[in-house]
Amino acid sequence: MTTTEAPRPPDRPMVPRPKFAKTAAVIGAFTMVIVAGYSAMAFTGYEPGAPKRDEVPASFRSSPGGYRTFHFWHSGYHGGK
């Protein structure tokens, strides 16, 4: 009687391989969707729930005593060590 299969060595029995779980595929796909969405939001600079920002005119920013002028931050004694 002839067999086409090569005989296995006696110390190396056949080991069944575990199948790829469907749950792992679903979790992997879900993770990829989350990462892609986060990447798109970071690339575009979109922040959900953030109001649209208005720009303060330069004349308002540079007026004396106006909105946080140079002298507001850089005048007088600031303390320190």
C-alpha distance (Angstrom), angle and dihedral (degrees) to the residues before:
residue distance angle dihedral
M1 . . .
T2 3.78 . .
T3 3.80 126.0 .
T4 3.78 125.9 -162.3
E5 3.79 92.3 -150.9
A6 3.79 118.4 89.8
P7 3.79 113.4 -121.6
R8 3.81 115.7 -104.3
P9 3.75 120.8 -124.5
P10 3.80 109.5 -105.3
D11 3.83 94.8 -121.2
R12 3.82 96.4 53.9
P13 3.80 111.3 63.6
M14 3.79 121.6 -176.6
V15 3.83 111.5 -86.9
P16 3.80 117.5 -154.4
R17 3.81 113.9 -127.5
P18 3.80 118.7 -133.7
K19 3.79 115.1 -114.1
F20 3.79 121.0 -117.9
A21 3.79 106.6 -97.1
K22 3.80 119.1 -125.0
T23 3.79 88.9 -139.4
A24 3.80 90.5 61.1
A25 3.81 90.1 53.1
V26 3.81 92.0 49.9
I27 3.80 92.6 48.1
G28 3.81 90.7 47.3
A29 3.81 92.3 50.6
F30 3.81 91.6 47.1
T31 3.80 90.6 50.1
M32 3.80 91.4 50.5
V33 3.82 90.8 51.9
I34 3.81 91.2 50.7
V35 3.82 93.2 47.7
A36 3.82 92.4 46.3
G37 3.81 91.4 50.0
Y38 3.79 93.0 48.1
S39 3.82 90.7 47.6
A40 3.80 91.8 50.6
M41 3.81 91.4 49.7
A42 3.81 91.9 48.2
F43 3.82 92.3 47.5
T44 3.81 94.3 50.1
G45 3.81 95.5 39.5
Y46 3.80 92.9 -125.1
E47 3.80 116.3 160.4
P48 3.80 115.3 -170.7
G49 3.78 112.8 -131.2
A50 3.81 94.6 13.3
P51 3.81 114.4 131.5
K52 3.77 119.4 -126.0
R53 3.79 110.2 -90.2
D54 3.77 120.6 -124.1
E55 3.77 120.4 -147.3
V56 3.79 117.7 -124.0
P57 3.83 109.9 -132.8
A58 3.81 116.9 -113.2
S59 3.82 91.7 -123.2
F60 3.79 89.8 58.6
R61 3.80 93.0 47.0
S62 3.80 96.0 48.0
S63 3.81 99.5 42.3
P64 3.83 115.6 114.6
G65 3.77 110.0 -94.6
G66 3.78 89.6 5.2
Y67 3.75 132.4 124.6
R68 3.83 108.4 -23.8
T69 3.77 98.2 -40.3
F70 3.79 125.0 -168.2
H71 3.80 89.9 -94.1
F72 3.81 91.1 54.2
W73 3.80 90.5 65.1
H74 3.82 101.6 26.9
S75 3.78 109.7 42.8
G76 3.77 134.7 94.6
Y77 3.76 131.6 -0.6
H78 3.80 115.0 -30.5
G79 3.78 98.9 -176.6
G80 3.76 120.2 -135.2
K81 3.75 135.6 151.9
